[in-house]
Amino acid sequence: MSGIQAMPAVNAVRFSGKPVRGHAERHRTARIGWLRAAVLGANDGIVSTASLIVGVAAASAPQSSILLTGIAGLVAGAMSMAAGEYVSVHSQADTENADLSRERAEIEADPEAERRELTAIYVGRGLDHDLAEQVSAQLMLHDALGAHARDELGISEAQSANPIQAAAASAASFAVGAVLPIAVVALAPAQGLIVWVSGMSLVFLAALGVAAAHAGGADVLTSALRVTFWGALAMAITAGVGALFGAAV
């Protein structure tokens, strides 16, 4: 083979002499950045706010104080989630950019060595040496930095860090999650408030698990059970602490 030929249009691709019609594919990896932040934010909003409310309620606080506590938890938690996500994801982005800058300099300094490096990577993944050399040569001509970022560093466009997107998704989803148990406090009777908040929060968590599993293509039942278990555990521990301190006052 004298070189790698560009693949023809998808409807004209042929295998064994027969045309193969193209088909649309839906991949979920492009959702990883915002989906992780959104699920984390919503889950934390429900669990932390519900746990805070249940803990204060277990300490025999009046309903107005419980409601105020929930609202304060919403504001503080949303800001904390936004700041934490921005800082952590920005650190990841800084690391990726530093690696890309180093790789760009190496390509400019010795492109042949970098081509051999790509060839070795493709041989390690199963291509024979001649084909690996052709692939690496073509990719170096087309987008050398992109090829090294993807195949050497493991950095892809779909999974690259986006600090602002992650911070906004976390803050917004936390606020949405936190509003749910707060709404229960505002609407439920004072008698049995802990049961109402705990029960409805578990329902909200199960629904979140189902939605996250559907968006990410995971098992729905496993996702729902996972988030409800940890949410129930968090509320139980916080209620115990609240009851302990309430009795001590």
TIRODREN-766468 format. One record per residue (C-alpha): residue in three letters; x, y, z. Coordinates in nm, 2 decimals, always signed. Example, Ala and Ser with C-alpha at 12.3 -4.5 7.8 and 13.67 -1.06 7.14 Angstrom:
% residues 2
+------+--------+--------+--------+
! sepa !      X !      Y !      Z !
+------+--------+--------+--------+
!  ALA !  +1.23 !  -0.45 !  +0.78 !
!  SER !  +1.37 !  -0.11 !  +0.71 !
+------+--------+--------+--------+
END
This chain:
% residues 249
+------+--------+--------+--------+
! sepa !      X !      Y !      Z !
+------+--------+--------+--------+
!  MET !  +0.00 !  +0.00 !  +0.00 !
!  SER !  +0.13 !  +0.34 !  -0.09 !
!  GLY !  -0.07 !  +0.52 !  +0.17 !
!  ILE !  -0.39 !  +0.54 !  +0.36 !
!  GLN !  -0.67 !  +0.64 !  +0.14 !
!  ALA !  -0.95 !  +0.86 !  +0.28 !
!  MET !  -1.27 !  +0.67 !  +0.35 !
!  PRO !  -1.55 !  +0.74 !  +0.10 !
!  ALA !  -1.88 !  +0.87 !  +0.20 !
!  VAL !  -2.05 !  +0.65 !  +0.44 !
!  ASN !  -2.33 !  +0.54 !  +0.21 !
!  ALA !  -2.08 !  +0.43 !  -0.05 !
!  VAL !  -1.86 !  +0.22 !  +0.19 !
!  ARG !  -1.83 !  -0.14 !  +0.06 !
!  PHE !  -1.74 !  -0.46 !  +0.23 !
!  SER !  -1.71 !  -0.78 !  +0.03 !
!  GLY !  -1.83 !  -0.59 !  -0.28 !
!  LYS !  -2.16 !  -0.50 !  -0.12 !
!  PRO !  -2.26 !  -0.15 !  -0.03 !
!  VAL !  -2.33 !  -0.09 !  +0.34 !
!  ARG !  -2.57 !  +0.18 !  +0.42 !
!  GLY !  -2.47 !  +0.42 !  +0.69 !
!  HIS !  -2.64 !  +0.43 !  +1.03 !
!  ALA !  -2.67 !  +0.70 !  +1.29 !
!  GLU !  -2.49 !  +0.63 !  +1.61 !
!  ARG !  -2.56 !  +0.79 !  +1.94 !
!  HIS !  -2.27 !  +0.80 !  +2.18 !
!  ARG !  -2.29 !  +0.93 !  +2.53 !
!  THR !  -1.93 !  +1.01 !  +2.60 !
!  ALA !  -1.98 !  +1.37 !  +2.49 !
!  ARG !  -2.21 !  +1.41 !  +2.79 !
!  ILE !  -1.96 !  +1.30 !  +3.05 !
!  GLY !  -1.84 !  +1.65 !  +3.15 !
!  TRP !  -2.17 !  +1.81 !  +3.22 !
!  LEU !  -2.35 !  +1.49 !  +3.32 !
!  ARG !  -2.11 !  +1.41 !  +3.60 !
!  ALA !  -2.12 !  +1.77 !  +3.74 !
!  ALA !  -2.50 !  +1.78 !  +3.70 !
!  VAL !  -2.57 !  +1.45 !  +3.87 !
!  LEU !  -2.32 !  +1.52 !  +4.15 !
!  GLY !  -2.48 !  +1.86 !  +4.21 !
!  ALA !  -2.84 !  +1.74 !  +4.21 !
!  ASN !  -2.75 !  +1.44 !  +4.43 !
!  ASP !  -2.56 !  +1.66 !  +4.67 !
!  GLY !  -2.84 !  +1.92 !  +4.67 !
!  ILE !  -3.10 !  +1.67 !  +4.77 !
!  VAL !  -2.89 !  +1.47 !  +5.02 !
!  SER !  -2.71 !  +1.76 !  +5.20 !
!  THR !  -3.02 !  +1.98 !  +5.22 !
!  ALA !  -3.25 !  +1.70 !  +5.33 !
!  SER !  -3.00 !  +1.57 !  +5.58 !
!  LEU !  -2.95 !  +1.93 !  +5.72 !
!  ILE !  -3.33 !  +1.97 !  +5.75 !
!  VAL !  -3.38 !  +1.63 !  +5.91 !
!  GLY !  -3.09 !  +1.69 !  +6.15 !
!  VAL !  -3.23 !  +2.03 !  +6.26 !
!  ALA !  -3.59 !  +1.89 !  +6.28 !
!  ALA !  -3.46 !  +1.60 !  +6.50 !
!  ALA !  -3.33 !  +1.86 !  +6.74 !
!  SER !  -3.69 !  +1.99 !  +6.78 !
!  ALA !  -3.64 !  +2.32 !  +6.60 !
!  PRO !  -3.95 !  +2.51 !  +6.49 !
!  GLN !  -4.06 !  +2.47 !  +6.13 !
!  SER !  -3.97 !  +2.83 !  +6.04 !
!  SER !  -3.61 !  +2.78 !  +6.16 !
!  ILE !  -3.60 !  +2.45 !  +5.97 !
!  LEU !  -3.71 !  +2.63 !  +5.65 !
!  LEU !  -3.46 !  +2.91 !  +5.70 !
!  THR !  -3.18 !  +2.65 !  +5.75 !
!  GLY !  -3.28 !  +2.47 !  +5.43 !
!  ILE !  -3.27 !  +2.80 !  +5.23 !
!  ALA !  -2.93 !  +2.89 !  +5.38 !
!  GLY !  -2.80 !  +2.54 !  +5.29 !
!  LEU !  -2.92 !  +2.59 !  +4.93 !
!  VAL !  -2.74 !  +2.92 !  +4.88 !
!  ALA !  -2.42 !  +2.81 !  +5.06 !
!  GLY !  -2.41 !  +2.47 !  +4.89 !
!  ALA !  -2.47 !  +2.60 !  +4.54 !
!  MET !  -2.19 !  +2.85 !  +4.58 !
!  SER !  -1.96 !  +2.59 !  +4.73 !
!  MET !  -2.03 !  +2.34 !  +4.45 !
!  ALA !  -1.97 !  +2.61 !  +4.18 !
!  ALA !  -1.64 !  +2.71 !  +4.34 !
!  GLY !  -1.52 !  +2.36 !  +4.41 !
!  GLU !  -1.60 !  +2.24 !  +4.06 !
!  TYR !  -1.44 !  +2.54 !  +3.89 !
!  VAL !  -1.12 !  +2.51 !  +4.09 !
!  SER !  -1.09 !  +2.13 !  +4.05 !
!  VAL !  -1.18 !  +2.12 !  +3.68 !
!  HIS !  -0.96 !  +2.42 !  +3.61 !
!  SER !  -0.67 !  +2.23 !  +3.77 !
!  GLN !  -0.74 !  +1.94 !  +3.53 !
!  ALA !  -0.76 !  +2.19 !  +3.24 !
!  ASP !  -0.43 !  +2.34 !  +3.34 !
!  THR !  -0.27 !  +2.00 !  +3.35 !
!  GLU !  -0.40 !  +1.91 !  +3.01 !
!  ASN !  -0.29 !  +2.24 !  +2.86 !
!  ALA !  +0.06 !  +2.20 !  +3.00 !
!  ASP !  +0.09 !  +1.85 !  +2.86 !
!  LEU !  -0.04 !  +1.98 !  +2.52 !
!  SER !  +0.22 !  +2.26 !  +2.52 !
!  ARG !  +0.50 !  +2.02 !  +2.60 !
!  GLU !  +0.38 !  +1.78 !  +2.33 !
!  ARG !  +0.36 !  +2.06 !  +2.07 !
!  ALA !  +0.72 !  +2.16 !  +2.15 !
!  GLU !  +0.83 !  +1.80 !  +2.11 !
!  ILE !  +0.66 !  +1.77 !  +1.77 !
!  GLU !  +0.82 !  +2.09 !  +1.65 !
!  ALA !  +1.16 !  +1.98 !  +1.78 !
!  ASP !  +1.17 !  +1.63 !  +1.64 !
!  PRO !  +0.86 !  +1.53 !  +1.44 !
!  GLU !  +1.02 !  +1.20 !  +1.32 !
!  ALA !  +1.07 !  +1.08 !  +1.68 !
!  GLU !  +0.71 !  +1.17 !  +1.75 !
!  ARG !  +0.60 !  +0.98 !  +1.45 !
!  ARG !  +0.79 !  +0.67 !  +1.56 !
!  GLU !  +0.63 !  +0.71 !  +1.90 !
!  LEU !  +0.28 !  +0.70 !  +1.74 !
!  THR !  +0.38 !  +0.40 !  +1.54 !
!  ALA !  +0.49 !  +0.21 !  +1.85 !
!  ILE !  +0.15 !  +0.30 !  +2.01 !
!  TYR !  -0.04 !  +0.16 !  +1.72 !
!  VAL !  +0.17 !  -0.15 !  +1.70 !
!  GLY !  +0.10 !  -0.20 !  +2.07 !
!  ARG !  -0.27 !  -0.18 !  +1.99 !
!  GLY !  -0.26 !  -0.46 !  +1.73 !
!  LEU !  -0.16 !  -0.31 !  +1.40 !
!  ASP !  +0.12 !  -0.46 !  +1.20 !
!  HIS !  +0.43 !  -0.24 !  +1.18 !
!  ASP !  +0.39 !  -0.13 !  +0.82 !
!  LEU !  +0.03 !  -0.03 !  +0.86 !
!  ALA !  +0.11 !  +0.14 !  +1.19 !
!  GLU !  +0.38 !  +0.35 !  +1.01 !
!  GLN !  +0.13 !  +0.45 !  +0.74 !
!  VAL !  -0.13 !  +0.55 !  +0.99 !
!  SER !  +0.11 !  +0.75 !  +1.20 !
!  ALA !  +0.25 !  +0.93 !  +0.90 !
!  GLN !  -0.10 !  +1.02 !  +0.77 !
!  LEU !  -0.21 !  +1.14 !  +1.12 !
!  MET !  +0.10 !  +1.35 !  +1.17 !
!  LEU !  +0.03 !  +1.52 !  +0.84 !
!  HIS !  -0.34 !  +1.58 !  +0.92 !
!  ASP !  -0.32 !  +1.68 !  +1.29 !
!  ALA !  -0.01 !  +1.58 !  +1.47 !
!  LEU !  -0.10 !  +1.74 !  +1.80 !
!  GLY !  -0.45 !  +1.60 !  +1.80 !
!  ALA !  -0.32 !  +1.25 !  +1.73 !
!  HIS !  -0.07 !  +1.26 !  +2.02 !
!  ALA !  -0.33 !  +1.42 !  +2.25 !
!  ARG !  -0.57 !  +1.15 !  +2.18 !
!  ASP !  -0.35 !  +0.84 !  +2.15 !
!  GLU !  -0.05 !  +0.92 !  +2.37 !
!  LEU !  -0.20 !  +1.15 !  +2.64 !
!  GLY !  -0.56 !  +1.02 !  +2.64 !
!  ILE !  -0.71 !  +1.37 !  +2.60 !
!  SER !  -1.02 !  +1.38 !  +2.38 !
!  GLU !  -1.24 !  +1.67 !  +2.29 !
!  ALA !  -1.55 !  +1.50 !  +2.43 !
!  GLN !  -1.38 !  +1.45 !  +2.77 !
!  SER !  -1.17 !  +1.76 !  +2.80 !
!  ALA !  -1.21 !  +1.98 !  +3.10 !
!  ASN !  -1.45 !  +2.27 !  +3.09 !
!  PRO !  -1.44 !  +2.46 !  +3.42 !
!  ILE !  -1.72 !  +2.71 !  +3.35 !
!  GLN !  -1.95 !  +2.44 !  +3.22 !
!  ALA !  -1.88 !  +2.21 !  +3.52 !
!  ALA !  -1.93 !  +2.50 !  +3.77 !
!  ALA !  -2.25 !  +2.62 !  +3.62 !
!  ALA !  -2.40 !  +2.27 !  +3.59 !
!  SER !  -2.30 !  +2.19 !  +3.95 !
!  ALA !  -2.44 !  +2.51 !  +4.10 !
!  ALA !  -2.77 !  +2.50 !  +3.90 !
!  SER !  -2.83 !  +2.13 !  +3.96 !
!  PHE !  -2.75 !  +2.16 !  +4.33 !
!  ALA !  -3.00 !  +2.44 !  +4.36 !
!  VAL !  -3.27 !  +2.24 !  +4.18 !
!  GLY !  -3.20 !  +1.94 !  +4.40 !
!  ALA !  -3.20 !  +2.15 !  +4.72 !
!  VAL !  -3.53 !  +2.31 !  +4.63 !
!  LEU !  -3.71 !  +1.98 !  +4.65 !
!  PRO !  -3.67 !  +1.90 !  +5.02 !
!  ILE !  -3.72 !  +2.27 !  +5.10 !
!  ALA !  -4.05 !  +2.26 !  +4.92 !
!  VAL !  -4.15 !  +1.96 !  +5.13 !
!  VAL !  -4.08 !  +2.16 !  +5.45 !
!  ALA !  -4.29 !  +2.45 !  +5.32 !
!  LEU !  -4.58 !  +2.23 !  +5.23 !
!  ALA !  -4.58 !  +1.94 !  +5.47 !
!  PRO !  -4.74 !  +1.96 !  +5.82 !
!  ALA !  -4.51 !  +2.02 !  +6.11 !
!  GLN !  -4.62 !  +1.69 !  +6.27 !
!  GLY !  -4.42 !  +1.41 !  +6.10 !
!  LEU !  -4.20 !  +1.65 !  +5.91 !
!  ILE !  -3.90 !  +1.42 !  +5.94 !
!  VAL !  -4.09 !  +1.14 !  +5.78 !
!  TRP !  -4.22 !  +1.36 !  +5.50 !
!  VAL !  -3.88 !  +1.50 !  +5.42 !
!  SER !  -3.70 !  +1.17 !  +5.44 !
!  GLY !  -3.95 !  +0.98 !  +5.24 !
!  MET !  -3.99 !  +1.24 !  +4.96 !
!  SER !  -3.62 !  +1.29 !  +4.94 !
!  LEU !  -3.57 !  +0.92 !  +4.88 !
!  VAL !  -3.82 !  +0.94 !  +4.60 !
!  PHE !  -3.64 !  +1.24 !  +4.45 !
!  LEU !  -3.31 !  +1.05 !  +4.47 !
!  ALA !  -3.45 !  +0.75 !  +4.30 !
!  ALA !  -3.59 !  +0.96 !  +4.02 !
!  LEU !  -3.25 !  +1.13 !  +3.99 !
!  GLY !  -3.08 !  +0.79 !  +3.97 !
!  VAL !  -3.32 !  +0.68 !  +3.69 !
!  ALA !  -3.27 !  +1.01 !  +3.50 !
!  ALA !  -2.89 !  +0.98 !  +3.53 !
!  ALA !  -2.89 !  +0.62 !  +3.42 !
!  HIS !  -3.11 !  +0.70 !  +3.12 !
!  ALA !  -2.89 !  +0.99 !  +3.01 !
!  GLY !  -2.57 !  +0.79 !  +3.06 !
!  GLY !  -2.70 !  +0.46 !  +2.92 !
!  ALA !  -2.64 !  +0.27 !  +3.25 !
!  ASP !  -2.86 !  +0.02 !  +3.44 !
!  VAL !  -3.16 !  +0.21 !  +3.58 !
!  LEU !  -3.23 !  -0.01 !  +3.89 !
!  THR !  -2.86 !  -0.01 !  +4.00 !
!  SER !  -2.83 !  +0.36 !  +3.97 !
!  ALA !  -3.16 !  +0.43 !  +4.16 !
!  LEU !  -3.06 !  +0.19 !  +4.44 !
!  ARG !  -2.72 !  +0.34 !  +4.47 !
!  VAL !  -2.83 !  +0.70 !  +4.52 !
!  THR !  -3.12 !  +0.61 !  +4.75 !
!  PHE !  -2.90 !  +0.39 !  +4.98 !
!  TRP !  -2.64 !  +0.66 !  +5.03 !
!  GLY !  -2.90 !  +0.93 !  +5.07 !
!  ALA !  -3.09 !  +0.72 !  +5.33 !
!  LEU !  -2.76 !  +0.66 !  +5.52 !
!  ALA !  -2.67 !  +1.03 !  +5.52 !
!  MET !  -3.01 !  +1.14 !  +5.65 !
!  ALA !  -3.02 !  +0.86 !  +5.92 !
!  ILE !  -2.68 !  +0.96 !  +6.05 !
!  THR !  -2.76 !  +1.33 !  +6.05 !
!  ALA !  -3.10 !  +1.27 !  +6.22 !
!  GLY !  -2.92 !  +1.08 !  +6.49 !
!  VAL !  -2.67 !  +1.36 !  +6.55 !
!  GLY !  -2.95 !  +1.61 !  +6.56 !
!  ALA !  -3.15 !  +1.41 !  +6.81 !
!  LEU !  -2.84 !  +1.37 !  +7.02 !
!  PHE !  -2.77 !  +1.74 !  +7.04 !
!  GLY !  -3.13 !  +1.83 !  +7.07 !
!  ALA !  -3.16 !  +1.61 !  +7.38 !
!  ALA !  -2.85 !  +1.75 !  +7.53 !
!  VAL !  -2.97 !  +2.11 !  +7.50 !
+------+--------+--------+--------+
END
